Amino acid sequence: MVQKTFFKTKDYCKVKFAINFENAETAEVLGLNNDWNNAVTMSKKKDGSFTCDVQLPKNTEHQFKYLVNENIWLDEPEADKYYPNMFGGSNSVIVL
């Protein structure tokens, strides 16, 4: 799930990412701001889901993927769109 919160007086959007994957121990978001090397670590909730909040500039697009348990790459089912990647799969895209 991706939830966007826009502020009239700010030049950024608060974005909440949430994912639920059975038996997951860790989850991260990679690719935001075209940075595939520095992950945003998601916090595990009591119900087993993971969430994180980030601030991203308005009027931008960001490709991203979730990385679960350090070896399972997942797309966001509710992404605004998808772009093919160099590995034969796709990247999720959020449009702000």
N, C-alpha and C positions, 0 to 999 in steps of 0.2 A: 504494500500500500504506500502511496505517496500522497501526502497532504501538504498543500501549499497555502501559506498565509502571507498575503500582500499587505504592505503598509503604505498609506498615502504619502507619508512624509519621509520615507526611507528609500534608498536606492537599491535595496536588497529584498529578497523574499526569504522567509523562514520556511524550510522544507523539512517535513518529518518523514523519515523512511521507516517502514515497519515490515517485518517478514516473520513468518512462522514456518519452521521446517522441523519435521519430526526428528527427535534425537540429536538436535544440533547442540554443540557445545560452544561454538564461536560463530560470529557473523560480522562481516565488514561490508562497506560500500567502497568500491574502487572506480576511478575514472572521472570523478567530479573535477571540474576545472581542467580537464584533460590531464589529470595526474593519476597515472596507473601504478605509481610506485608507493604512494603514501595513502594507506587505507584510512577510512573513517571507521573506527571501532564502534560497533553497536552494543548497547547494554541489554543483557538478558533480563526479562521480566519473570515474575512468579509463574505466569501461565505458560512459560517456555518460549514466548515470542521474543523478538529482538527489535529495538528501536534506536534511532538517533535523530538529532536535530542539527541541521546545518543552515548557514546563511549563504545564499547564492545571489549574484547580481541579477537584477531585473533585466528583461529583454535579452536573455541569453538561452542557449541550449546546451545541455550537458549529457554526454553519453556516460553510462555507468553500468555496472553489474554488481550483484551480490556475490560474495565469496563465503561459503559456509564450511566450517570445519577445515579451513585452509586448503581444500581441494575440490569443492563442488561449486561450480559457477552457475548462477541462476539469473534469469531475466526477471524484470518486474512485470507481472501480468497486467497491471494497470498503467503502463508507461504511455506517454503521449504518442510515441512512435518508436520504431526500431530501425537501426542501421546495421548492415552487414559488417562483420569484422574480418580481420585477416586470418582467422582460425576456422573459417567456414560456418560460423554461427552468427549470432546477432548481439548487438548491445542495446540496452534500453536507453531511451532518450526522454529527458524531462525538458519541457519548454516553459520558460518563465517570461 
